[in-house]
Amino acid sequence: MSIKENLKKIQDQIPGNVTIVAAVKSRNIEEVREIIDAGITNIGENYIQEGELAYSQLGDLAQSIRFHMIGHLQTNKINKTLAFCDLIQTVDSLKKARAINSRVPYSNKLRLPVFIEVNIGNESNKSGVLPEFTQIENLAIEISKLNNLHLQGLMTMGPVTENPESLRPYFRHLKIIFDQLKAKHIPNTDIKTLSMGMSASYKIAIEEGSNMVRIGSGLFGPRKR
Ligand SMILES: *Cc1c(COP(=O)(O)O)cnc(C)c1O
């Protein structure tokens, strides 16, 4: 099936309130153009170099796309990230949030939408805040005091598994945390997006309350590298 057909098939299966972010790591510019041509307006980047390249190769078209940083963000790469990204999904500490906040004024952006990344499986090899409400709430409160950031949601990767059904309890847990956080109505935040679910797990994630899914291989086919 073509990229366009893959997208159509996924769109037909998901509710209209769910945003699809095309995860384009390792894809070439033709593939990126094809998915934009098929109607995608949200692109997820994992790597600075790939993001910069796609952004420049797309030219004017890039202005109509929202670029999300979905990969681990190193502090020394923040300026480069802000040059092409409109949203950072992977804020995993107050230190990182402060570093991003201090650099936003030097980009041409006003307030940068950010999500807190939650390490929902409590895995030692993954970044993200531990799935513990008080800890997440405290980070959210601190981020809300940073004038150049606008906290809008939570994001998670979830443990790697052969059986996506095994992710259901993790997704359910994060949805509970998300709802609790939203209910706090922390000033200067707008907790509205729950970014969870990838190609193998998006259906389960949506059943458990996700409203943003990040899809790579389900759109473009298996990664070659
Ligand atoms: C690669 C990636 C995805 C998409 O993964 P697929 O299994 O190819 O759909 C989603 N989120 C993040 C953070 C990724 O790195």
The ligand as an ORCA input file, in Angstrom:
! r2SCAN-3c Opt
* xyz 0 1
  C       9.750      6.113     16.134
  C       8.837      6.737     17.120
  C       7.454      6.622     16.987
  C       6.788      5.820     15.900
  O       7.122      4.475     15.964
  P       6.459      3.400     14.966
  O       6.471      2.147     15.714
  O       7.324      3.383     13.765
  O       5.087      3.892     14.663
  C       6.674      7.263     17.924
  N       7.199      7.978     18.932
  C       8.516      8.109     19.088
  C       9.041      8.918     20.220
  C       9.386      7.495     18.185
  O      10.700      7.621     18.359
*
